[in-house]
């Protein structure tokens, strides 16, 4: 089923994100996590491609397991920065052969020293290419409430996002953020720009101190004072910061749902305990 069709006015779609184990770990190490996450029956689960050190080669297999073993719709992420057109064609065939219908089309981060291929410059070009190869794929795109780190201006970033949607992205998932007001401002602006597809808010429960340092340097999310105070007070107490991080995410989600957000995309960090705790707190609000 096409994930974009799951969005209906007045309802909030809940989805999860997982990352594959590293190439050096057996794929089976994620099976119990998948089972627990799927038992919560999210609308879909997306599987990252090469992010957080997860093996790219496991992406399709994990997405297939989510869909074909657990009966939950799957979205496979796909980056184009180091793939040729022929590589992408092969991967798309693999997705089709495994019954994957939904793709999150991404450019991928530019990492100094890492080999780059010049067949695609932007996610919009990948999106257009996928649509050309197989128009039946439902394509999602990434968006950035606090502006993509490389962008010169917010206007430029939103106009580039519009190109991605015009190329065929039928729904969007946002980068994580900790300040809902920034998200609402972003939503107002993208709607004025004529971007009318459903947009899910990316929420990452921060449940340990190291996680936040890594995440902020990677994506540049700003930290509101109440978040920083929470980290200062509980950062060195693993149980307290876990509980506070879950409570913070729930608070953000309750506010977003109350404001009619299209979707909540939970970056689960492969942690079923955290996902389940959040799910139990919000399941009656969706
Ligand atoms: P693009 O949409 O191509 O944008 C990149 C930059 O180029 C932006 O600054 C944009 O404004 C600019 N731009 C876009 N189009 C044009 C144009 N036509 N002309 C000029 N400038 C343009 N990374 C992974 O490696 N694996 C993953 O699985 C993964 N999953 C992610 C999931 C989500 C929900 C998000 C938000 C990010 C994810 N990322 C992942 C990170 C992502 O790859 C990086 O943020 C990357 O730097 C940008 O990818 P993009 O698809 O948004 O790029």
Boltz pocket constraint, residues with backbone or C-beta under 6 A from the ligand:
constraints:
  - pocket:
      binder: B
      contacts: [[A, 47], [A, 48], [A, 49], [A, 50], [A, 51], [A, 77], [A, 78], [A, 79], [A, 104], [A, 105], [A, 106], [A, 107], [A, 108], [A, 109], [A, 110], [A, 121], [A, 122], [A, 123], [A, 124], [A, 141], [A, 142], [A, 143], [A, 148], [A, 149], [A, 150], [A, 151], [A, 156], [A, 157], [A, 160], [A, 161], [A, 163], [A, 164], [A, 173], [A, 174], [A, 175], [A, 176], [A, 202]]
      max_distance: 6.0
